[in-house]
Amino acid sequence: MKNNIKKIVIIIRSTPFNTLALSEAFRMGIGMTLSDNKVNILLIGDGVWSVLSLSPHMIGRPNLFESIELFSACGVRIVADGLSLEERNISEYESHVEKVSRDEVYKIISDSDVVVSFR
């Protein structure tokens, strides 16, 4: 069954509060690890706003990053596009997010067997 392992990238392009995309992407990412797939969650464009330390409970939303240890344990890598961060003047963000160059973004996408995009 190991030969069926896929490289998967889940792309988040929307802000964290105007949609359920982030929570759905995280849920999907964890689910896809059940078959030992290699999963990357890519935050790009307005999706990089998700890297900020936010207080979603103030508007009745769950704090998805409270269970971030689960992502590490399952091997899910969360990356943020450096150019998108710079364009939005975001320089401080959650420690579990890895900042990558635009070239690395292209590489992650092109090396993936499956690309799922949330807007």
C-alpha positions as CSV (number, residue, x, y, z in Angstrom):
1,M,0.0,0.0,0.0
2,K,3.0,2.3,0.5
3,N,3.3,2.8,-3.3
4,N,-0.1,4.6,-3.3
5,I,1.3,7.4,-1.2
6,K,0.5,10.8,-2.7
7,K,2.0,14.2,-2.3
8,I,-0.9,16.6,-1.6
9,V,-1.0,20.3,-1.4
10,I,-4.0,22.1,0.0
11,I,-4.0,25.8,-1.0
12,I,-5.8,28.4,1.1
13,R,-6.3,31.8,-0.7
14,S,-9.0,33.4,1.5
15,T,-9.0,35.2,4.8
16,P,-9.7,33.1,7.9
17,F,-13.0,34.5,9.0
18,N,-15.2,35.1,5.9
19,T,-15.3,31.4,5.0
20,L,-14.9,27.9,6.5
21,A,-12.1,27.2,4.0
22,L,-9.4,27.1,6.6
23,S,-11.1,24.8,9.0
24,E,-12.2,22.5,6.1
25,A,-8.7,22.5,4.6
26,F,-7.2,21.6,8.0
27,R,-9.8,18.8,8.5
28,M,-9.2,17.5,5.0
29,G,-5.4,17.6,5.5
30,I,-5.6,15.5,8.7
31,G,-8.0,13.1,6.9
32,M,-5.6,12.7,4.0
33,T,-2.8,11.6,6.3
34,L,-4.8,8.5,7.2
35,S,-3.4,6.8,4.1
36,D,0.1,8.0,4.9
37,N,0.0,10.7,2.3
38,K,2.4,13.6,2.5
39,V,0.3,16.7,3.0
40,N,1.3,20.4,2.8
41,I,-1.1,23.2,3.5
42,L,-0.1,26.3,1.6
43,L,-1.3,29.8,2.6
44,I,-1.1,32.3,-0.2
45,G,-2.7,35.6,-1.1
46,D,-5.2,36.6,1.5
47,G,-4.8,33.1,3.0
48,V,-1.6,34.3,4.8
49,W,-3.8,36.3,7.2
50,S,-4.4,32.9,8.8
51,V,-0.8,33.0,10.2
52,L,-1.7,35.7,12.7
53,S,-2.4,35.0,16.3
54,L,-6.1,35.7,16.2
55,S,-9.0,35.4,18.7
56,P,-11.6,33.6,16.7
57,H,-13.6,32.8,19.9
58,M,-14.6,36.5,19.9
59,I,-16.9,35.8,16.9
60,G,-17.9,32.3,17.8
61,R,-15.3,30.5,15.7
62,P,-13.0,27.7,16.9
63,N,-9.3,28.3,17.3
64,L,-7.9,25.9,14.8
65,F,-4.3,26.4,15.9
66,E,-5.0,25.1,19.5
67,S,-4.7,21.6,18.1
68,I,-1.7,22.3,15.9
69,E,0.3,19.5,17.7
70,L,-2.0,17.1,15.8
71,F,-0.7,18.5,12.5
72,S,2.9,17.9,13.5
73,A,2.1,14.4,14.8
74,C,0.4,13.6,11.5
75,G,3.2,15.1,9.4
76,V,1.1,18.0,7.9
77,R,3.4,20.9,7.0
78,I,1.9,24.4,7.0
79,V,3.7,26.9,4.8
80,A,3.0,30.5,4.0
81,D,4.1,32.3,0.8
82,G,6.8,34.8,1.7
83,L,5.8,37.3,-1.0
84,S,2.2,37.3,0.2
85,L,3.4,37.9,3.8
86,E,5.5,40.8,2.6
87,E,2.7,42.4,0.5
88,R,0.5,42.4,3.6
89,N,3.3,43.6,5.9
90,I,3.0,40.5,8.1
91,S,6.3,39.9,9.8
92,E,5.2,38.1,13.0
93,Y,3.2,35.0,12.9
94,E,2.5,31.6,14.6
95,S,5.6,29.6,15.1
96,H,4.2,26.4,13.5
97,V,4.0,28.2,10.1
98,E,7.0,28.0,7.8
99,K,7.7,30.9,5.5
100,V,8.7,29.8,2.0
101,S,9.9,31.7,-1.1
102,R,7.7,31.9,-4.2
103,D,10.1,29.5,-5.9
104,E,9.4,27.0,-3.1
105,V,5.7,27.6,-3.5
106,Y,6.0,26.6,-7.2
107,K,8.1,23.6,-6.3
108,I,5.5,22.4,-3.7
109,I,2.7,22.7,-6.2
110,S,4.6,21.2,-9.2
111,D,5.9,18.2,-7.1
112,S,2.4,17.4,-5.8
113,D,0.3,14.6,-7.2
114,V,-2.9,16.2,-5.9
115,V,-3.7,19.9,-5.7
116,V,-6.8,21.1,-3.8
117,S,-7.6,24.8,-3.8
118,F,-9.9,26.6,-1.4
119,R,-11.0,30.2,-2.1
